[in-house]
Each structure stands twice: as structure tokens, then as C-alpha cells.
Amino acid sequence: PSVESYYAAKNGKLKYVFLGERFGEVALPKYEIINFKEAQESKLSVGHFSQILIDKISENLQNKKQSIILHNRRGYANVVECESCGNVTYCSNCDVVMTYHKAAHEMKCHYCGQKASKPQFCPKCHGQKLNERGVGVEQIHQELKHILPNLEIDRMDVDSMRRKFAYEKLYEKIEEQETDIIVGTQMISKGLDFDNIELVAIPKADSLLYVQDFRAEERAFQLITQVSGRAGRMSGNGKVLIQTYNPQHS
């Protein structure tokens, strides 16, 4: 629960129901923290994935089990920035930076839904060098396909689930074990109940913490707890891998 709800429950304003164990007395998943800084320094990483994480995903697949990769950022890159003058594309309605979606090849505002084409050159200084900064779920998905090319990897976020029956098709694929890895945003953390998912990985856990919101840490904890609940729901052998630059973070 949120701190406010917990406080209200402690003071008797809300009814507090304690859930002490999982359904069917199944064991809770085991957590493991991977120090990504160490992995990078010892050159044991590929893109945003440490070698340990890649090995654990591969090992899980050899056991004929499925994995979930959580990255709670829509799109491909958070911002497209001019290298010369630092200009970025803002939404004309909301005055927030627009996110680049590679699949649709356009800029989108995640507040009002306004779309714009990706600039070919900087509108301010006409510079040709535009850099994509920040990592979105599309980029994680693409990277994973590159690292593990012969696997079936699906993406589950608001943008990939727009088509009619996209949900149903993906659910069937997971149920029938036709997909090996599901990469997605917080959409995959809630309410999914599949017997064969045993590994949950969060490759960029720090991106949940450093958000301009005083509730960021609380929300990160809630999301990590919730997504870890997808692992090992039948077997009780669930594993959660949290990859971070700050393993000592409270």
C-alpha cells in the first residue's frame, strides 16, 4: 500500500487486511541484485545487459521456462537532441519533451498524445547531428533480439497493444509457450498469471528511482514487488534479477 493508505489503516480509518503468504502456499521469488557498474568495468556487459543477466535468461530458457523483462519507459528514446545547440522537440500543448518512437518513426507526447514527425535537422541551428538519448522499452526489446537472435521475444506496452485482439493473441502465445521472453512496461506487472514464467529481470532499475516525483522510491518498490509476483506462481522457484548501478540503495 501507499504510505498514506498504510497510515490511514494504522489509525483505523481503513480496514487493514494482511496477506501473509501466496496463494496455494507457494514460495515467494528469490531476489538477486546485479552490480552493473562492476559488470561494465570488467567488460562483462552487452549494451544494457550484464553477462550474468544474459546467462540467467539463457539458463531459464534451457529449463523450458519463460522470462519477463521490465522497463517502465515507453518509446525508443526519451529525447532527440541537437548535438550543436542542445535543442529538443517540445509538445506544443503540454510543454513537455516529446519521446521518439522508432516503430512508428515519430515523436509522441505521452501526456496528450500529440504526434510529430522526427526532425531531420535541428529547427533552431539547422545542425545535422541529432542524438537519441535515454532508453525506452523499444530499445531494450531491439537489443535483446540482437543478443539472443534465435528466440521469440515479444513486446507488451500501450503502443504494441493498440491493434485489435493484440492482447488476446499475446496471452495465447504466452499460454501456449510460443514466446520465450516478454519485454514490457508496467503493463506486464499486474494481474498476469502464467504457470511457466520463472524469471523476472529489471535491467535498468535505477530509471525507476530517478524520476522527479517525491513518491519515486515508494512507487519503484511497489512496481518491483508487483512484477516479481509474476515469477514462479506455480513452482515457487521464481527469481527476480535487479540490475543497478547502486546496489547499496535502501
C-alpha positions in Angstrom: 0.0 0.0 0.0 1.0 3.7 -0.3 2.3 5.4 2.8 -0.9 7.4 3.1 -3.1 4.2 3.0 -0.9 2.4 5.5 -1.1 5.4 7.8 -4.9 5.6 7.5 -5.1 1.8 8.2 -2.9 2.2 11.3 -5.3 4.9 12.5 -8.3 2.7 11.9 -9.7 4.8 9.0 -9.3 1.9 6.6 -9.6 -1.8 7.2 -6.2 -3.4 7.2 -6.1 -6.9 5.7 -2.7 -8.6 6.0 -1.8 -11.1 3.3 1.0 -13.2 4.8 1.5 -15.8 2.1 1.0 -16.6 -1.6 -2.0 -18.4 -3.0 -1.6 -22.2 -2.5 1.3 -21.6 -0.1 3.7 -21.2 -3.0 7.2 -19.9 -2.0 7.9 -16.2 -2.9 10.5 -15.5 -5.5 14.2 -15.0 -4.6 15.8 -11.6 -5.3 19.3 -11.1 -6.6 20.9 -7.7 -7.2 23.4 -7.4 -10.0 26.0 -4.6 -9.8 26.0 -3.2 -13.3 28.9 -0.8 -12.7 31.2 -3.8 -11.8 30.0 -5.7 -14.9 30.8 -2.7 -17.1 34.2 -2.1 -15.6 35.2 -5.8 -16.0 33.8 -5.6 -19.6 31.2 -8.3 -18.9 28.2 -6.5 -20.4 26.5 -6.1 -23.8 24.6 -2.9 -24.2 22.2 -2.6 -21.2 22.6 -6.2 -20.2 25.3 -7.7 -18.0 26.7 -11.1 -18.9 25.3 -12.5 -15.6 21.8 -11.4 -16.7 22.1 -12.9 -20.2 23.4 -16.2 -18.7 20.5 -16.4 -16.3 17.9 -15.7 -19.0 19.6 -18.4 -21.2 19.7 -20.8 -18.3 16.0 -20.2 -17.6 15.2 -20.9 -21.3 17.1 -24.1 -21.3 14.8 -25.2 -18.4 11.9 -24.6 -20.8 10.7 -21.6 -18.8 9.7 -18.1 -19.8 11.1 -14.7 -18.7 9.7 -11.2 -18.2 11.9 -8.1 -18.7 10.5 -4.9 -17.2 11.5 -1.4 -18.4 9.0 1.2 -17.5 9.6 3.7 -20.3 7.5 3.9 -23.5 9.1 4.5 -26.9 12.6 4.1 -28.2 14.4 7.2 -26.8 13.3 9.7 -24.2 14.6 12.7 -26.2 16.1 13.6 -29.6 18.7 16.3 -29.0 20.7 18.5 -31.3 24.5 18.0 -30.7 25.4 21.5 -31.6 22.9 23.6 -29.6 21.1 21.1 -27.4 17.6 21.9 -28.8 14.9 19.3 -28.2 11.3 18.9 -29.5 8.6 20.0 -27.1 4.9 19.3 -27.3 3.0 22.5 -28.3 0.1 21.6 -26.0 1.8 20.4 -22.8 5.3 21.9 -23.0 7.0 18.6 -22.2 9.7 16.9 -24.2 8.4 14.5 -26.8 9.5 10.9 -26.9 10.8 9.2 -30.0 9.0 6.0 -31.1 11.1 4.1 -33.6 8.5 1.5 -34.6 6.1 4.3 -35.8 9.1 6.6 -36.7 7.5 9.6 -35.0 7.7 11.8 -31.9 4.9 11.4 -29.4 3.7 13.3 -26.4 2.9 10.9 -23.6 0.5 13.4 -21.9 -1.9 14.5 -24.6 -1.0 12.0 -27.4 0.1 14.7 -30.0 2.4 13.3 -32.7 5.0 14.9 -34.9 7.5 13.6 -37.4 11.1 13.1 -36.3 13.2 16.2 -37.2 15.7 15.6 -40.0 17.8 18.6 -38.8 17.7 21.0 -35.9 15.0 23.6 -36.4 17.0 26.1 -34.4 20.6 26.0 -35.7 20.0 23.7 -38.7 22.6 21.2 -37.4 22.6 17.8 -39.0 23.7 15.8 -35.9 20.7 14.7 -33.8 21.3 12.3 -30.9 18.8 10.0 -29.4 19.1 10.0 -25.6 17.5 7.9 -22.9 16.4 4.3 -23.2 12.9 3.2 -23.9 11.3 -0.2 -23.9 11.6 -0.5 -27.8 15.3 -0.1 -27.5 15.6 -2.8 -24.8 13.4 -5.1 -27.0 15.6 -4.5 -30.0 18.8 -5.0 -28.1 17.6 -8.3 -26.6 16.7 -9.5 -30.1 20.2 -8.7 -31.2 21.8 -10.5 -28.2 19.5 -13.6 -28.4 18.6 -13.8 -32.1 17.0 -17.2 -32.3 14.4 -16.6 -29.6 10.8 -15.5 -29.7 10.8 -12.1 -27.9 7.5 -10.1 -27.7 6.9 -6.6 -26.5 3.9 -5.6 -24.3 3.3 -1.9 -23.9 0.5 0.6 -24.8 1.9 1.1 -28.3 2.2 -2.5 -29.3 -1.2 -3.4 -27.8 -3.1 -0.9 -29.9 -4.2 -3.4 -32.6 -7.5 -5.3 -32.2 -7.1 -8.5 -30.3 -3.4 -7.8 -29.7 -3.8 -8.6 -26.0 -5.6 -11.9 -26.7 -3.0 -13.0 -29.2 -0.1 -12.3 -26.9 -1.8 -14.0 -24.0 -2.4 -17.1 -26.1 1.2 -17.1 -27.2 2.4 -16.9 -23.6 -0.1 -19.6 -22.5 1.0 -21.9 -25.4 4.7 -21.3 -24.6 5.2 -19.9 -28.1 7.1 -16.9 -26.8 10.3 -17.1 -24.7 10.7 -13.6 -23.4 8.1 -10.8 -22.8 9.6 -7.3 -22.7 7.3 -4.6 -21.4 6.3 -1.6 -19.3 4.3 -1.7 -16.0 1.5 -3.3 -18.1 3.2 -6.7 -17.6 3.5 -6.3 -13.8 -0.2 -6.5 -12.9 -2.6 -9.4 -13.0 -0.8 -11.8 -15.3 -1.0 -15.4 -14.1 1.1 -17.8 -16.2 2.5 -21.1 -14.9 5.7 -21.0 -16.9 7.2 -17.6 -16.1 10.0 -18.2 -13.6 12.4 -15.2 -14.2 11.7 -11.5 -13.9 14.5 -9.1 -14.8 14.8 -5.4 -14.4 17.8 -4.3 -16.4 17.6 -0.6 -15.6 16.2 -0.5 -12.1 17.7 3.0 -11.5 15.4 4.5 -14.1 12.5 3.8 -11.7 14.2 5.8 -8.9 15.4 9.0 -10.5 12.1 10.5 -11.5 11.0 14.0 -10.5 8.4 12.8 -8.0 8.7 12.6 -4.2 7.0 9.2 -4.4 9.5 7.8 -6.8 11.2 5.4 -4.4 7.9 4.2 -3.0 6.5 3.6 -6.5 9.7 1.8 -7.6 9.3 -0.5 -4.6 5.6 -1.2 -5.4 6.3 -1.9 -9.1 9.3 -4.2 -8.3 7.2 -6.1 -5.7 4.3 -6.4 -8.1 6.3 -7.5 -11.1 8.2 -10.1 -9.0 4.8 -11.6 -8.2 4.6 -12.9 -11.8 7.5 -15.2 -11.3 7.2 -18.8 -10.1 3.5 -18.7 -9.4 3.1 -22.5 -9.8 6.5 -23.9 -8.9 7.7 -21.5 -6.2 11.1 -21.3 -7.9 10.7 -17.7 -9.1 13.8 -15.5 -9.5 14.0 -11.7 -9.7 17.1 -10.0 -11.0 17.6 -6.3 -10.3 20.4 -4.7 -12.3 21.6 -1.5 -10.9 24.5 1.0 -10.6 23.6 1.4 -6.8 23.3 -2.0 -5.2 23.6 -0.3 -1.8 20.5 1.8 -2.3 18.0 1.4 0.6 
